[in-house]
Amino acid sequence: MTININKVRADKWLWFARFFRTRSLSSKYISENGIRINGIKTKKPSASLKPGDIITLNTGNTTKVVKILSSGVRRGSALEAELLYFLQYSSFLAENKKYDRVGARPTKKNRRILEKIKSSLE
């Protein structure tokens, strides 16, 4: 039997990369919600992951697309965890970009003017 060192279980890798606080939570999440590995949905916590794979996670209202850079050896610090993956897309970040403020907050006088304009349009 040959063991490929680059492959690691999905629940274990998600725990290494600090997406979940415990390995049992990551296993439970995969079993209940499932994840996508290279576009194929799986509900098996024992699914194998290797560097180059792309994982899609839906947590709450956010969707994260992550590319695995390293399989990892242990659960280390947050700085070590960041080296395991590259965040390709996060809907949380994309949603927050909509609300970037262009200028300073409006003053009370500016708000009154805006309210007059809005009421005149209705």
Helices and strands as residue ranges (DSSP letters): E 8-9, H 10-16, H 23-32, E 35-37, E 40-42, E 48-49, E 54-59, E 62-68, H 78-82, E 85-90, H 91-97, H 108-121
